Amino acid sequence: MATNIATEFQNLIQDEEGATALEYGLLAALIAAVIIGAVTTLGNVVGTTFNNIAASMSAATGS
């Protein structure tokens, strides 16, 4: 029984399949965080630009 547990534990340590899946999950989370940050920043810049254009058009037409 003890030998069986030791053998299973040794197999678990040598199994790299779970570590690879974890690494892919962490990589996907990091990429998602970078994309969310970039889109948020870009969205704020674009929104500010359109607001400035709308304000300039309103001032030019006298509205």
N, C-alpha and C positions, 0 to 999 in steps of 0.2 A: 504494500500500500504506500509506504513512504517513498519507495523507488518510483512508483507511478506518479506521485505528486511532484517529485523532483524532476522527472522526465518531462511532465507537462509544463512545469515552470520554466525549464530550460528551453522548451519549444516556444513558449510564449515570449521569452526574451529575444530569441533569434528571429522571430517573425517580424518582418519589417513592413508588412502590408498595412497594418493599422497606422504606423507612423507616416507612411506615404499619404494615406488618405487625410490624415490630420494636417500634414504640410500643405496639401492642395486646398484644404478648407481655409487655412490661415491665409494662403496666398489670394484666394478668391475674396476673402473678407477685406484684405488690404487693398486690393484693386477696387472693390466696391466703395470703400471709404475715400479713396483718391478721386474716383469719378464723382461721387456725391459732393465732395468739396469743390471740385473744379466747376461742376454745373451750378452750384449755389453761387460761387463767386462770379462766374460768367453771367448768370441770370441777373444778379444785382447790377452789374456794369451795363448790360443791355437795357434793363429797366430804367436806369438813370439816364442813359443816352436818349431813349425814346421820350422820357419826360422833358428833357431839355429841348428836344426838337419840337414837341407839342407846345411848350411854353414860348419858344421863339416864333412859332407859327401864330399863336394867339396874339402875341405882342405885335407882330407884323400886320395882322388883319384888324387890330384894334378891338378885338373881342374881349 
